[in-house]
Amino acid sequence: MIPLSMAKTGETVTIRRITGKDEIRRHLAELGFVVDTDVTVVHEIAGNLILQVKDSRVALDRGLANRMFV
């Protein structure tokens, strides 16, 4: 497994594990990031990621992306 932040632009990956405190995991779940969900890396800007998840595009900073393993 690698952190989501290491995925390449255009790559579709499946979330296998989410780490962090309960409040961080809850916040990510509210955005649609849950285990066994497919995520596509749309673009990377200055280390921040724009991700396609469940018909929505979400921007995440590298710190949050490092908490998700694919």
Distance bins in CASP14 RR format, pairs under 12 A and 6 or more apart:
PFRMAT RR
TARGET T0000
AUTHOR 0000-0000-0000
RMODE 2
METHOD distances of the structure
MODEL  1
1 7 0 0 0 0 0 1 0 0 0 0 0
1 13 0 0 0 0 0 1 0 0 0 0 0
1 14 0 0 0 0 0 1 0 0 0 0 0
1 15 0 0 0 0 1 0 0 0 0 0 0
1 16 1 0 1 0 0 0 0 0 0 0 0
1 17 1 0 0 1 0 0 0 0 0 0 0
1 18 0 0 0 0 0 1 0 0 0 0 0
1 19 0 0 0 0 0 1 0 0 0 0 0
1 35 0 0 0 0 0 1 0 0 0 0 0
1 68 0 0 0 0 1 0 0 0 0 0 0
1 69 1 0 1 0 0 0 0 0 0 0 0
1 70 1 0 0 1 0 0 0 0 0 0 0
2 8 0 0 0 0 0 1 0 0 0 0 0
2 11 0 0 0 0 0 1 0 0 0 0 0
2 13 0 0 0 0 1 0 0 0 0 0 0
2 14 0 0 0 0 0 1 0 0 0 0 0
2 15 0 0 0 0 0 1 0 0 0 0 0
2 16 0 0 0 0 1 0 0 0 0 0 0
2 17 0 0 0 0 0 1 0 0 0 0 0
2 65 0 0 0 0 0 1 0 0 0 0 0
2 66 0 0 0 0 0 1 0 0 0 0 0
2 68 0 0 0 0 0 1 0 0 0 0 0
2 69 1 0 0 1 0 0 0 0 0 0 0
2 70 1 0 0 1 0 0 0 0 0 0 0
3 13 0 0 0 0 0 1 0 0 0 0 0
3 15 0 0 0 0 0 1 0 0 0 0 0
3 16 0 0 0 0 0 1 0 0 0 0 0
3 17 0 0 0 0 0 1 0 0 0 0 0
3 18 0 0 0 0 0 1 0 0 0 0 0
3 19 0 0 0 0 1 0 0 0 0 0 0
3 41 0 0 0 0 0 1 0 0 0 0 0
3 49 0 0 0 0 0 1 0 0 0 0 0
3 60 0 0 0 0 0 1 0 0 0 0 0
3 62 0 0 0 0 1 0 0 0 0 0 0
3 63 0 0 0 0 1 0 0 0 0 0 0
3 64 0 0 0 0 0 1 0 0 0 0 0
3 65 1 0 0 1 0 0 0 0 0 0 0
3 66 1 0 1 0 0 0 0 0 0 0 0
3 67 1 0 0 1 0 0 0 0 0 0 0
3 68 1 0 0 1 0 0 0 0 0 0 0
3 69 1 0 1 0 0 0 0 0 0 0 0
3 70 1 0 0 1 0 0 0 0 0 0 0
4 11 0 0 0 0 0 1 0 0 0 0 0
4 12 0 0 0 0 0 1 0 0 0 0 0
4 13 1 0 0 1 0 0 0 0 0 0 0
4 14 0 0 0 0 0 1 0 0 0 0 0
4 15 1 0 0 1 0 0 0 0 0 0 0
4 16 0 0 0 0 1 0 0 0 0 0 0
4 17 0 0 0 0 0 1 0 0 0 0 0
4 18 0 0 0 0 1 0 0 0 0 0 0
4 19 0 0 0 0 0 1 0 0 0 0 0
4 28 0 0 0 0 0 1 0 0 0 0 0
4 33 0 0 0 0 1 0 0 0 0 0 0
4 37 0 0 0 0 0 1 0 0 0 0 0
4 38 0 0 0 0 0 1 0 0 0 0 0
4 39 1 0 0 1 0 0 0 0 0 0 0
4 40 0 0 0 0 0 1 0 0 0 0 0
4 41 1 0 0 1 0 0 0 0 0 0 0
4 44 0 0 0 0 0 1 0 0 0 0 0
4 47 0 0 0 0 0 1 0 0 0 0 0
4 49 1 0 0 1 0 0 0 0 0 0 0
4 51 1 0 0 1 0 0 0 0 0 0 0
4 53 0 0 0 0 0 1 0 0 0 0 0
4 58 0 0 0 0 0 1 0 0 0 0 0
4 60 0 0 0 0 1 0 0 0 0 0 0
4 61 0 0 0 0 0 1 0 0 0 0 0
4 62 0 0 0 0 1 0 0 0 0 0 0
4 63 0 0 0 0 1 0 0 0 0 0 0
4 64 0 0 0 0 1 0 0 0 0 0 0
4 65 1 0 1 0 0 0 0 0 0 0 0
4 66 1 0 0 1 0 0 0 0 0 0 0
4 67 0 0 0 0 1 0 0 0 0 0 0
4 68 1 0 1 0 0 0 0 0 0 0 0
4 69 1 0 0 1 0 0 0 0 0 0 0
4 70 1 0 1 0 0 0 0 0 0 0 0
5 11 0 0 0 0 0 1 0 0 0 0 0
5 13 0 0 0 0 0 1 0 0 0 0 0
5 39 0 0 0 0 0 1 0 0 0 0 0
5 41 0 0 0 0 1 0 0 0 0 0 0
5 44 0 0 0 0 1 0 0 0 0 0 0
5 47 1 0 0 1 0 0 0 0 0 0 0
5 48 0 0 0 0 1 0 0 0 0 0 0
5 49 1 0 0 1 0 0 0 0 0 0 0
5 51 0 0 0 0 0 1 0 0 0 0 0
5 60 0 0 0 0 1 0 0 0 0 0 0
5 61 0 0 0 0 1 0 0 0 0 0 0
5 62 1 0 1 0 0 0 0 0 0 0 0
5 63 1 0 0 1 0 0 0 0 0 0 0
5 64 0 0 0 0 1 0 0 0 0 0 0
5 65 1 1 0 0 0 0 0 0 0 0 0
5 66 1 0 1 0 0 0 0 0 0 0 0
5 67 0 0 0 0 1 0 0 0 0 0 0
5 68 0 0 0 0 1 0 0 0 0 0 0
5 69 0 0 0 0 0 1 0 0 0 0 0
5 70 0 0 0 0 1 0 0 0 0 0 0
6 13 0 0 0 0 1 0 0 0 0 0 0
6 41 0 0 0 0 1 0 0 0 0 0 0
6 44 0 0 0 0 0 1 0 0 0 0 0
6 47 0 0 0 0 0 1 0 0 0 0 0
6 49 0 0 0 0 0 1 0 0 0 0 0
6 62 0 0 0 0 0 1 0 0 0 0 0
6 65 0 0 0 0 1 0 0 0 0 0 0
6 66 0 0 0 0 1 0 0 0 0 0 0
6 68 0 0 0 0 0 1 0 0 0 0 0
6 69 0 0 0 0 1 0 0 0 0 0 0
6 70 0 0 0 0 1 0 0 0 0 0 0
7 13 1 0 1 0 0 0 0 0 0 0 0
7 14 0 0 0 0 0 1 0 0 0 0 0
7 15 0 0 0 0 0 1 0 0 0 0 0
7 38 0 0 0 0 0 1 0 0 0 0 0
7 39 1 0 0 1 0 0 0 0 0 0 0
7 40 0 0 0 0 1 0 0 0 0 0 0
7 41 1 0 1 0 0 0 0 0 0 0 0
7 42 0 0 0 0 0 1 0 0 0 0 0
7 43 0 0 0 0 0 1 0 0 0 0 0
7 44 0 0 0 0 1 0 0 0 0 0 0
7 49 0 0 0 0 1 0 0 0 0 0 0
7 51 0 0 0 0 1 0 0 0 0 0 0
7 52 0 0 0 0 0 1 0 0 0 0 0
7 60 0 0 0 0 0 1 0 0 0 0 0
7 62 0 0 0 0 0 1 0 0 0 0 0
7 65 0 0 0 0 1 0 0 0 0 0 0
7 66 0 0 0 0 0 1 0 0 0 0 0
7 68 0 0 0 0 1 0 0 0 0 0 0
7 69 0 0 0 0 0 1 0 0 0 0 0
7 70 1 0 0 1 0 0 0 0 0 0 0
8 40 0 0 0 0 0 1 0 0 0 0 0
8 41 1 0 0 1 0 0 0 0 0 0 0
8 42 0 0 0 0 0 1 0 0 0 0 0
8 43 0 0 0 0 0 1 0 0 0 0 0
8 44 0 0 0 0 1 0 0 0 0 0 0
8 49 0 0 0 0 0 1 0 0 0 0 0
8 70 0 0 0 0 0 1 0 0 0 0 0
9 40 0 0 0 0 1 0 0 0 0 0 0
9 41 1 0 1 0 0 0 0 0 0 0 0
9 42 1 0 0 1 0 0 0 0 0 0 0
9 43 1 0 0 1 0 0 0 0 0 0 0
9 44 1 0 1 0 0 0 0 0 0 0 0
9 45 0 0 0 0 0 1 0 0 0 0 0
9 47 0 0 0 0 0 1 0 0 0 0 0
9 49 0 0 0 0 1 0 0 0 0 0 0
9 50 0 0 0 0 1 0 0 0 0 0 0
9 51 0 0 0 0 0 1 0 0 0 0 0
9 52 0 0 0 0 0 1 0 0 0 0 0
10 39 0 0 0 0 0 1 0 0 0 0 0
10 40 1 0 0 1 0 0 0 0 0 0 0
10 41 1 0 1 0 0 0 0 0 0 0 0
10 42 1 0 0 1 0 0 0 0 0 0 0
10 43 0 0 0 0 1 0 0 0 0 0 0
10 44 0 0 0 0 1 0 0 0 0 0 0
10 49 0 0 0 0 0 1 0 0 0 0 0
10 50 0 0 0 0 0 1 0 0 0 0 0
10 51 0 0 0 0 0 1 0 0 0 0 0
10 52 0 0 0 0 1 0 0 0 0 0 0
11 38 0 0 0 0 0 1 0 0 0 0 0
11 39 0 0 0 0 1 0 0 0 0 0 0
11 40 1 0 0 1 0 0 0 0 0 0 0
11 41 1 0 1 0 0 0 0 0 0 0 0
11 42 0 0 0 0 0 1 0 0 0 0 0
11 43 0 0 0 0 0 1 0 0 0 0 0
11 44 0 0 0 0 0 1 0 0 0 0 0
11 49 0 0 0 0 0 1 0 0 0 0 0
11 51 0 0 0 0 0 1 0 0 0 0 0
11 52 0 0 0 0 0 1 0 0 0 0 0
11 70 0 0 0 0 1 0 0 0 0 0 0
12 37 0 0 0 0 0 1 0 0 0 0 0
12 38 1 0 1 0 0 0 0 0 0 0 0
12 39 1 0 0 1 0 0 0 0 0 0 0
12 40 1 0 1 0 0 0 0 0 0 0 0
12 41 1 0 0 1 0 0 0 0 0 0 0
12 42 0 0 0 0 0 1 0 0 0 0 0
12 51 0 0 0 0 0 1 0 0 0 0 0
12 52 0 0 0 0 1 0 0 0 0 0 0
12 53 0 0 0 0 0 1 0 0 0 0 0
12 70 0 0 0 0 1 0 0 0 0 0 0
13 33 0 0 0 0 0 1 0 0 0 0 0
13 36 0 0 0 0 0 1 0 0 0 0 0
13 37 0 0 0 0 1 0 0 0 0 0 0
13 38 1 0 0 1 0 0 0 0 0 0 0
13 39 1 0 1 0 0 0 0 0 0 0 0
13 40 1 0 0 1 0 0 0 0 0 0 0
13 41 1 0 0 1 0 0 0 0 0 0 0
13 49 0 0 0 0 0 1 0 0 0 0 0
13 51 0 0 0 0 1 0 0 0 0 0 0
13 52 0 0 0 0 0 1 0 0 0 0 0
13 53 0 0 0 0 0 1 0 0 0 0 0
13 65 0 0 0 0 0 1 0 0 0 0 0
13 68 0 0 0 0 1 0 0 0 0 0 0
13 69 0 0 0 0 1 0 0 0 0 0 0
13 70 1 1 0 0 0 0 0 0 0 0 0
14 33 0 0 0 0 0 1 0 0 0 0 0
14 34 0 0 0 0 0 1 0 0 0 0 0
14 35 0 0 0 0 1 0 0 0 0 0 0
14 36 1 0 0 1 0 0 0 0 0 0 0
14 37 1 0 0 1 0 0 0 0 0 0 0
14 38 1 0 1 0 0 0 0 0 0 0 0
14 39 1 0 0 1 0 0 0 0 0 0 0
14 40 0 0 0 0 0 1 0 0 0 0 0
14 53 0 0 0 0 0 1 0 0 0 0 0
14 68 0 0 0 0 0 1 0 0 0 0 0
14 69 0 0 0 0 0 1 0 0 0 0 0
14 70 1 0 0 1 0 0 0 0 0 0 0
15 25 0 0 0 0 0 1 0 0 0 0 0
15 28 0 0 0 0 1 0 0 0 0 0 0
15 29 0 0 0 0 0 1 0 0 0 0 0
15 31 0 0 0 0 0 1 0 0 0 0 0
15 32 0 0 0 0 1 0 0 0 0 0 0
15 33 1 0 0 1 0 0 0 0 0 0 0
15 34 1 0 0 1 0 0 0 0 0 0 0
15 35 1 0 1 0 0 0 0 0 0 0 0
15 36 1 0 0 1 0 0 0 0 0 0 0
15 37 1 0 1 0 0 0 0 0 0 0 0
15 38 0 0 0 0 1 0 0 0 0 0 0
15 39 1 0 0 1 0 0 0 0 0 0 0
15 40 0 0 0 0 0 1 0 0 0 0 0
15 51 0 0 0 0 0 1 0 0 0 0 0
15 53 0 0 0 0 1 0 0 0 0 0 0
15 54 0 0 0 0 0 1 0 0 0 0 0
15 65 0 0 0 0 0 1 0 0 0 0 0
15 67 0 0 0 0 0 1 0 0 0 0 0
15 68 1 0 1 0 0 0 0 0 0 0 0
15 69 1 0 0 1 0 0 0 0 0 0 0
15 70 1 0 1 0 0 0 0 0 0 0 0
16 33 0 0 0 0 0 1 0 0 0 0 0
16 34 0 0 0 0 0 1 0 0 0 0 0
16 35 1 0 0 1 0 0 0 0 0 0 0
16 36 1 0 0 1 0 0 0 0 0 0 0
16 37 0 0 0 0 0 1 0 0 0 0 0
16 38 0 0 0 0 0 1 0 0 0 0 0
16 39 0 0 0 0 0 1 0 0 0 0 0
16 68 0 0 0 0 1 0 0 0 0 0 0
16 69 1 0 1 0 0 0 0 0 0 0 0
16 70 1 0 1 0 0 0 0 0 0 0 0
17 25 0 0 0 0 0 1 0 0 0 0 0
17 28 0 0 0 0 0 1 0 0 0 0 0
17 33 0 0 0 0 0 1 0 0 0 0 0
17 34 0 0 0 0 0 1 0 0 0 0 0
17 35 1 0 0 1 0 0 0 0 0 0 0
17 36 0 0 0 0 0 1 0 0 0 0 0
17 37 0 0 0 0 0 1 0 0 0 0 0
17 66 0 0 0 0 0 1 0 0 0 0 0
17 67 0 0 0 0 1 0 0 0 0 0 0
17 68 1 0 0 1 0 0 0 0 0 0 0
17 69 1 0 1 0 0 0 0 0 0 0 0
17 70 0 0 0 0 1 0 0 0 0 0 0
18 24 0 0 0 0 1 0 0 0 0 0 0
18 25 1 0 1 0 0 0 0 0 0 0 0
18 26 0 0 0 0 0 1 0 0 0 0 0
18 27 0 0 0 0 0 1 0 0 0 0 0
18 28 1 0 0 1 0 0 0 0 0 0 0
18 29 0 0 0 0 1 0 0 0 0 0 0
18 31 0 0 0 0 0 1 0 0 0 0 0
18 32 0 0 0 0 0 1 0 0 0 0 0
18 33 1 0 0 1 0 0 0 0 0 0 0
18 34 1 0 0 1 0 0 0 0 0 0 0
18 35 1 0 0 1 0 0 0 0 0 0 0
18 36 0 0 0 0 0 1 0 0 0 0 0
18 37 0 0 0 0 0 1 0 0 0 0 0
18 39 0 0 0 0 0 1 0 0 0 0 0
18 64 0 0 0 0 1 0 0 0 0 0 0
18 65 0 0 0 0 0 1 0 0 0 0 0
18 66 0 0 0 0 0 1 0 0 0 0 0
18 67 1 0 0 1 0 0 0 0 0 0 0
18 68 1 0 1 0 0 0 0 0 0 0 0
18 69 1 0 0 1 0 0 0 0 0 0 0
18 70 0 0 0 0 0 1 0 0 0 0 0
19 25 1 0 0 1 0 0 0 0 0 0 0
19 28 0 0 0 0 0 1 0 0 0 0 0
19 35 0 0 0 0 0 1 0 0 0 0 0
19 63 0 0 0 0 0 1 0 0 0 0 0
19 64 0 0 0 0 0 1 0 0 0 0 0
19 65 0 0 0 0 0 1 0 0 0 0 0
19 66 0 0 0 0 1 0 0 0 0 0 0
19 67 1 0 1 0 0 0 0 0 0 0 0
19 68 1 0 0 1 0 0 0 0 0 0 0
19 69 1 0 0 1 0 0 0 0 0 0 0
20 26 0 0 0 0 0 1 0 0 0 0 0
20 27 0 0 0 0 0 1 0 0 0 0 0
20 28 0 0 0 0 1 0 0 0 0 0 0
20 63 0 0 0 0 0 1 0 0 0 0 0
20 64 0 0 0 0 1 0 0 0 0 0 0
20 66 0 0 0 0 0 1 0 0 0 0 0
20 67 1 0 1 0 0 0 0 0 0 0 0
20 68 0 0 0 0 1 0 0 0 0 0 0
20 69 0 0 0 0 0 1 0 0 0 0 0
21 27 0 0 0 0 1 0 0 0 0 0 0
21 28 0 0 0 0 0 1 0 0 0 0 0
21 67 0 0 0 0 1 0 0 0 0 0 0
22 28 0 0 0 0 0 1 0 0 0 0 0
22 29 0 0 0 0 0 1 0 0 0 0 0
23 29 0 0 0 0 0 1 0 0 0 0 0
23 30 0 0 0 0 0 1 0 0 0 0 0
23 67 0 0 0 0 0 1 0 0 0 0 0
24 30 0 0 0 0 0 1 0 0 0 0 0
24 31 0 0 0 0 0 1 0 0 0 0 0
24 33 0 0 0 0 0 1 0 0 0 0 0
24 60 0 0 0 0 0 1 0 0 0 0 0
24 63 0 0 0 0 1 0 0 0 0 0 0
24 64 1 0 0 1 0 0 0 0 0 0 0
24 65 0 0 0 0 0 1 0 0 0 0 0
24 66 0 0 0 0 0 1 0 0 0 0 0
24 67 1 0 0 1 0 0 0 0 0 0 0
24 68 0 0 0 0 0 1 0 0 0 0 0
25 31 0 0 0 0 0 1 0 0 0 0 0
25 32 0 0 0 0 0 1 0 0 0 0 0
25 33 0 0 0 0 1 0 0 0 0 0 0
25 34 0 0 0 0 1 0 0 0 0 0 0
25 35 0 0 0 0 1 0 0 0 0 0 0
25 64 0 0 0 0 0 1 0 0 0 0 0
25 67 0 0 0 0 1 0 0 0 0 0 0
25 68 0 0 0 0 1 0 0 0 0 0 0
26 32 0 0 0 0 0 1 0 0 0 0 0
26 33 0 0 0 0 0 1 0 0 0 0 0
26 34 0 0 0 0 0 1 0 0 0 0 0
27 33 0 0 0 0 1 0 0 0 0 0 0
27 34 0 0 0 0 0 1 0 0 0 0 0
27 58 0 0 0 0 0 1 0 0 0 0 0
27 60 0 0 0 0 0 1 0 0 0 0 0
27 64 0 0 0 0 1 0 0 0 0 0 0
27 67 0 0 0 0 0 1 0 0 0 0 0
27 68 0 0 0 0 0 1 0 0 0 0 0
28 34 1 0 0 1 0 0 0 0 0 0 0
28 35 0 0 0 0 0 1 0 0 0 0 0
28 37 0 0 0 0 0 1 0 0 0 0 0
28 39 0 0 0 0 0 1 0 0 0 0 0
28 51 0 0 0 0 0 1 0 0 0 0 0
28 53 0 0 0 0 1 0 0 0 0 0 0
28 58 0 0 0 0 1 0 0 0 0 0 0
28 60 0 0 0 0 1 0 0 0 0 0 0
28 63 0 0 0 0 0 1 0 0 0 0 0
28 64 1 0 0 1 0 0 0 0 0 0 0
28 65 0 0 0 0 1 0 0 0 0 0 0
28 66 0 0 0 0 0 1 0 0 0 0 0
28 67 1 0 0 1 0 0 0 0 0 0 0
28 68 1 0 0 1 0 0 0 0 0 0 0
29 35 0 0 0 0 1 0 0 0 0 0 0
29 37 0 0 0 0 1 0 0 0 0 0 0
29 53 0 0 0 0 0 1 0 0 0 0 0
29 54 0 0 0 0 0 1 0 0 0 0 0
29 67 0 0 0 0 0 1 0 0 0 0 0
29 68 0 0 0 0 0 1 0 0 0 0 0
30 53 0 0 0 0 0 1 0 0 0 0 0
30 54 0 0 0 0 0 1 0 0 0 0 0
30 56 0 0 0 0 0 1 0 0 0 0 0
30 58 0 0 0 0 0 1 0 0 0 0 0
31 37 0 0 0 0 0 1 0 0 0 0 0
31 39 0 0 0 0 0 1 0 0 0 0 0
31 51 0 0 0 0 1 0 0 0 0 0 0
31 53 1 0 0 1 0 0 0 0 0 0 0
31 54 0 0 0 0 1 0 0 0 0 0 0
31 56 0 0 0 0 1 0 0 0 0 0 0
31 57 0 0 0 0 0 1 0 0 0 0 0
31 58 1 0 1 0 0 0 0 0 0 0 0
31 59 0 0 0 0 0 1 0 0 0 0 0
31 60 0 0 0 0 1 0 0 0 0 0 0
31 64 0 0 0 0 1 0 0 0 0 0 0
31 65 0 0 0 0 0 1 0 0 0 0 0
31 68 0 0 0 0 0 1 0 0 0 0 0
32 38 0 0 0 0 0 1 0 0 0 0 0
32 39 0 0 0 0 1 0 0 0 0 0 0
32 51 0 0 0 0 1 0 0 0 0 0 0
32 52 0 0 0 0 0 1 0 0 0 0 0
32 53 1 0 1 0 0 0 0 0 0 0 0
32 54 1 0 1 0 0 0 0 0 0 0 0
32 55 0 0 0 0 0 1 0 0 0 0 0
32 56 1 0 0 1 0 0 0 0 0 0 0
32 57 0 0 0 0 0 1 0 0 0 0 0
32 58 1 0 0 1 0 0 0 0 0 0 0
32 60 0 0 0 0 0 1 0 0 0 0 0
32 68 0 0 0 0 0 1 0 0 0 0 0
33 39 1 0 0 1 0 0 0 0 0 0 0
33 49 0 0 0 0 0 1 0 0 0 0 0
33 51 0 0 0 0 1 0 0 0 0 0 0
33 52 0 0 0 0 0 1 0 0 0 0 0
33 53 1 0 0 1 0 0 0 0 0 0 0
33 54 0 0 0 0 1 0 0 0 0 0 0
33 56 0 0 0 0 0 1 0 0 0 0 0
33 58 1 0 0 1 0 0 0 0 0 0 0
33 60 0 0 0 0 1 0 0 0 0 0 0
33 64 0 0 0 0 1 0 0 0 0 0 0
33 65 0 0 0 0 1 0 0 0 0 0 0
33 67 0 0 0 0 1 0 0 0 0 0 0
33 68 1 0 0 1 0 0 0 0 0 0 0
33 69 0 0 0 0 0 1 0 0 0 0 0
33 70 0 0 0 0 0 1 0 0 0 0 0
34 53 0 0 0 0 1 0 0 0 0 0 0
34 54 0 0 0 0 1 0 0 0 0 0 0
34 68 0 0 0 0 1 0 0 0 0 0 0
35 68 0 0 0 0 1 0 0 0 0 0 0
35 69 0 0 0 0 1 0 0 0 0 0 0
35 70 0 0 0 0 0 1 0 0 0 0 0
36 68 0 0 0 0 0 1 0 0 0 0 0
36 70 0 0 0 0 0 1 0 0 0 0 0
37 51 0 0 0 0 0 1 0 0 0 0 0
37 52 0 0 0 0 0 1 0 0 0 0 0
37 53 1 0 0 1 0 0 0 0 0 0 0
37 54 1 0 0 1 0 0 0 0 0 0 0
37 55 0 0 0 0 0 1 0 0 0 0 0
37 56 0 0 0 0 0 1 0 0 0 0 0
37 58 0 0 0 0 0 1 0 0 0 0 0
37 68 0 0 0 0 1 0 0 0 0 0 0
37 70 0 0 0 0 0 1 0 0 0 0 0
38 51 0 0 0 0 0 1 0 0 0 0 0
38 52 0 0 0 0 1 0 0 0 0 0 0
38 53 1 0 0 1 0 0 0 0 0 0 0
38 54 0 0 0 0 1 0 0 0 0 0 0
38 55 0 0 0 0 0 1 0 0 0 0 0
38 70 0 0 0 0 1 0 0 0 0 0 0
39 49 0 0 0 0 1 0 0 0 0 0 0
39 50 0 0 0 0 0 1 0 0 0 0 0
39 51 1 0 1 0 0 0 0 0 0 0 0
39 52 1 0 0 1 0 0 0 0 0 0 0
39 53 1 0 1 0 0 0 0 0 0 0 0
39 54 0 0 0 0 1 0 0 0 0 0 0
39 56 0 0 0 0 0 1 0 0 0 0 0
39 57 0 0 0 0 0 1 0 0 0 0 0
39 58 0 0 0 0 1 0 0 0 0 0 0
39 60 0 0 0 0 1 0 0 0 0 0 0
39 65 0 0 0 0 1 0 0 0 0 0 0
39 68 1 0 0 1 0 0 0 0 0 0 0
39 69 0 0 0 0 0 1 0 0 0 0 0
39 70 1 0 0 1 0 0 0 0 0 0 0
40 49 0 0 0 0 0 1 0 0 0 0 0
40 50 0 0 0 0 1 0 0 0 0 0 0
40 51 1 0 0 1 0 0 0 0 0 0 0
40 52 1 0 1 0 0 0 0 0 0 0 0
40 53 1 0 0 1 0 0 0 0 0 0 0
40 54 0 0 0 0 0 1 0 0 0 0 0
40 55 0 0 0 0 0 1 0 0 0 0 0
40 56 0 0 0 0 0 1 0 0 0 0 0
40 57 0 0 0 0 1 0 0 0 0 0 0
40 58 0 0 0 0 0 1 0 0 0 0 0
40 70 0 0 0 0 0 1 0 0 0 0 0
41 47 0 0 0 0 0 1 0 0 0 0 0
41 48 0 0 0 0 0 1 0 0 0 0 0
41 49 1 0 0 1 0 0 0 0 0 0 0
41 50 1 0 0 1 0 0 0 0 0 0 0
41 51 1 0 0 1 0 0 0 0 0 0 0
41 52 0 0 0 0 1 0 0 0 0 0 0
41 53 0 0 0 0 0 1 0 0 0 0 0
41 57 0 0 0 0 0 1 0 0 0 0 0
41 58 0 0 0 0 0 1 0 0 0 0 0
41 59 0 0 0 0 0 1 0 0 0 0 0
41 60 0 0 0 0 0 1 0 0 0 0 0
41 65 0 0 0 0 1 0 0 0 0 0 0
41 68 0 0 0 0 0 1 0 0 0 0 0
41 70 0 0 0 0 1 0 0 0 0 0 0
42 48 0 0 0 0 0 1 0 0 0 0 0
42 49 0 0 0 0 1 0 0 0 0 0 0
42 50 1 0 1 0 0 0 0 0 0 0 0
42 51 1 0 0 1 0 0 0 0 0 0 0
42 52 1 0 1 0 0 0 0 0 0 0 0
42 53 0 0 0 0 1 0 0 0 0 0 0
42 56 0 0 0 0 0 1 0 0 0 0 0
42 57 1 0 0 1 0 0 0 0 0 0 0
42 58 0 0 0 0 1 0 0 0 0 0 0
42 59 0 0 0 0 1 0 0 0 0 0 0
42 60 0 0 0 0 0 1 0 0 0 0 0
43 49 1 0 0 1 0 0 0 0 0 0 0
43 50 1 0 1 0 0 0 0 0 0 0 0
43 51 0 0 0 0 1 0 0 0 0 0 0
43 52 0 0 0 0 1 0 0 0 0 0 0
43 57 0 0 0 0 1 0 0 0 0 0 0
43 58 0 0 0 0 0 1 0 0 0 0 0
43 59 0 0 0 0 1 0 0 0 0 0 0
43 60 0 0 0 0 0 1 0 0 0 0 0
44 50 1 0 0 1 0 0 0 0 0 0 0
44 51 0 0 0 0 1 0 0 0 0 0 0
44 59 0 0 0 0 0 1 0 0 0 0 0
44 60 0 0 0 0 0 1 0 0 0 0 0
44 61 0 0 0 0 0 1 0 0 0 0 0
44 62 0 0 0 0 1 0 0 0 0 0 0
44 65 0 0 0 0 1 0 0 0 0 0 0
45 51 0 0 0 0 0 1 0 0 0 0 0
45 59 0 0 0 0 1 0 0 0 0 0 0
45 60 0 0 0 0 0 1 0 0 0 0 0
45 61 0 0 0 0 0 1 0 0 0 0 0
45 62 0 0 0 0 0 1 0 0 0 0 0
46 59 0 0 0 0 0 1 0 0 0 0 0
46 61 0 0 0 0 1 0 0 0 0 0 0
46 62 0 0 0 0 1 0 0 0 0 0 0
47 59 0 0 0 0 0 1 0 0 0 0 0
47 60 0 0 0 0 1 0 0 0 0 0 0
47 61 1 0 0 1 0 0 0 0 0 0 0
47 62 1 0 1 0 0 0 0 0 0 0 0
47 63 0 0 0 0 1 0 0 0 0 0 0
47 64 0 0 0 0 0 1 0 0 0 0 0
47 65 0 0 0 0 1 0 0 0 0 0 0
47 66 0 0 0 0 0 1 0 0 0 0 0
48 58 0 0 0 0 0 1 0 0 0 0 0
48 59 1 0 0 1 0 0 0 0 0 0 0
48 60 1 0 0 1 0 0 0 0 0 0 0
48 61 1 0 1 0 0 0 0 0 0 0 0
48 62 1 0 0 1 0 0 0 0 0 0 0
48 63 0 0 0 0 1 0 0 0 0 0 0
48 64 0 0 0 0 1 0 0 0 0 0 0
48 65 0 0 0 0 1 0 0 0 0 0 0
48 66 0 0 0 0 0 1 0 0 0 0 0
49 57 0 0 0 0 0 1 0 0 0 0 0
49 58 0 0 0 0 1 0 0 0 0 0 0
49 59 1 0 0 1 0 0 0 0 0 0 0
49 60 1 0 1 0 0 0 0 0 0 0 0
49 61 1 0 0 1 0 0 0 0 0 0 0
49 62 1 0 0 1 0 0 0 0 0 0 0
49 63 0 0 0 0 1 0 0 0 0 0 0
49 64 0 0 0 0 1 0 0 0 0 0 0
49 65 1 0 1 0 0 0 0 0 0 0 0
49 66 0 0 0 0 0 1 0 0 0 0 0
49 68 0 0 0 0 0 1 0 0 0 0 0
49 70 0 0 0 0 0 1 0 0 0 0 0
50 56 0 0 0 0 0 1 0 0 0 0 0
50 57 1 0 1 0 0 0 0 0 0 0 0
50 58 1 0 0 1 0 0 0 0 0 0 0
50 59 1 0 1 0 0 0 0 0 0 0 0
50 60 0 0 0 0 1 0 0 0 0 0 0
50 61 0 0 0 0 0 1 0 0 0 0 0
50 65 0 0 0 0 0 1 0 0 0 0 0
51 57 1 0 0 1 0 0 0 0 0 0 0
51 58 1 0 1 0 0 0 0 0 0 0 0
51 59 1 0 0 1 0 0 0 0 0 0 0
51 60 1 0 0 1 0 0 0 0 0 0 0
51 61 0 0 0 0 0 1 0 0 0 0 0
51 64 0 0 0 0 0 1 0 0 0 0 0
51 65 0 0 0 0 1 0 0 0 0 0 0
51 68 0 0 0 0 1 0 0 0 0 0 0
51 70 0 0 0 0 0 1 0 0 0 0 0
52 58 0 0 0 0 1 0 0 0 0 0 0
52 59 0 0 0 0 0 1 0 0 0 0 0
52 60 0 0 0 0 0 1 0 0 0 0 0
53 59 0 0 0 0 0 1 0 0 0 0 0
53 60 0 0 0 0 1 0 0 0 0 0 0
53 65 0 0 0 0 0 1 0 0 0 0 0
53 68 0 0 0 0 0 1 0 0 0 0 0
58 64 0 0 0 0 1 0 0 0 0 0 0
58 65 0 0 0 0 0 1 0 0 0 0 0
58 68 0 0 0 0 0 1 0 0 0 0 0
59 65 0 0 0 0 0 1 0 0 0 0 0
60 66 0 0 0 0 1 0 0 0 0 0 0
60 67 0 0 0 0 1 0 0 0 0 0 0
60 68 0 0 0 0 1 0 0 0 0 0 0
61 67 0 0 0 0 0 1 0 0 0 0 0
62 68 0 0 0 0 0 1 0 0 0 0 0
END
